[in-house]
Amino acid sequence: MDYYSLAKHIHMTAAGLSFLGFLIRGYWMLTGSGLLYKKPVKILPHIIDTLLLAAAIYLVVVSSQYPFVVNWVTAKVLLLIVYIVAGTIALKRGRTKKKRVAAFFVSVISICAIFAIAATKPALNF
């Protein structure tokens, strides 16, 4: 297996694990579970997301498909920013449960859009 394929598989696996972890933590937030505040739950997402980001950077550089040059990559980066901001509000910074729930759903929608773009790589016009 070449390095590009390996990085792509690492990226896709880390993306799936990251999203699954976010869904689980979101469920714990919705149910008020104390598991959300355990040390491993706070550390593991950072490890997975670091692998995800490292693989993404490698793939971008090797394929020369840079954000703000390739439109679908730009769309993924912008949606990633929405996902991060809304996810932070959902799991940490939201002052009310209503705001946290709304931010959680914005995060889920944005990550689903990222997955859809990754699967189809459409020619976006913007």
N, C-alpha and C positions, 0 to 999 in steps of 0.2 A: 504494500500500500504506500502510495506516495505521500509526502508531507501535506500537500493541499487537501487530499481526501481525509487524512487523519485529523487535520485541523477543522475541517468541515464537520466531521463526526463528533469531535469534542465540542464544537460550537453548538451543534444541534442538541446534543445530549445535555449540555449545561443549560441551554435555553429551556428545555423541557423540565429539567430539575428545578431551575429557578422559578418557573411559572407554577409548578406543582407546590413548591415550598411557599410561594406567595399565597396560593389558594388555601393551603392549610393554615397559614398564619392569619389570613383573612377570616377563615371560619372561626378560629380561636378568638379573634377580635370580636366577631359578631356574637359569639356565645359567652364572652367574658371569661374565657379560660385563662388560668394563671400560667399555662404552658407557654404562652406568648412571651413571657418575661424571663424564661430560663436561659442561662448562659449559652448552651449549645445552639439554641434557636436564634440567638443574636449573632453568633459567630459564623455558623455554617453558610448562611446566604452570602456573606462576604467572600468566602472561599470559592463558592460556585460562581458568583458573579465575576470574580477576578479571572477565573478560567474562561468564562464566556467572553469577557472583554479582550483578553489576550488572544484568544483564537480569532475573534472578530478583526482585531487589528492586523494579525498575520494574514487573514484572508483578503482584507482590503488592499494591503500592500502587495501581496503576491499577484492578485488579479487586476491591480490598477483600477479598481472600481471605487473611486473615492467619493465621499460625501461632497455635495455641491458641484460634482461633475456628473455623476450618475444619479438620475432623479430618484430611482427606487431606493437607493442606498440613503439618499438625503431624507426621504420620507421615513425610513426606518429609524434614522438618528433622531428626527424630530419627534416621532412617536415614542421613542425611548425616553426622551426628556419628559414628555407628558406622563409616561408610565412611572418614572422615578418620582416626579413631584407629587402626583396623585397617590402613589403608593406610600410615600412618606406621610402624607396627610392621613391616609387610611390607617396606617399602623402606629403612628407616633404623634403627629402634630394636630390632628383633628380635635377640636375642643368639645364637640358634641358627637354623640353616636350617629346622629343623622348626617353630619358632615363626613364622618369616617365611612359610613356606608356608601354615600354618594361617591366619594373619592375612590373607594374600593371598586365600584362598578366602572368608573372612568378608567382605572388602571387595567381591569380585565378586558374592557373593550379595546384599549390601546394595544395591549399585548396580542390580542387576537388579530388585530389589524397588522401588526408586525409579522406575525406568523403567516397571514394571508399574502402579504407582499413578498415574503421570503419564498413562499411556495410558487408564486406566479411570476414574480419579477416583471410587473407590467411596465409599459412605457408610459410614464406619467408626464404630463405636460404642465409645468409650472416654472 
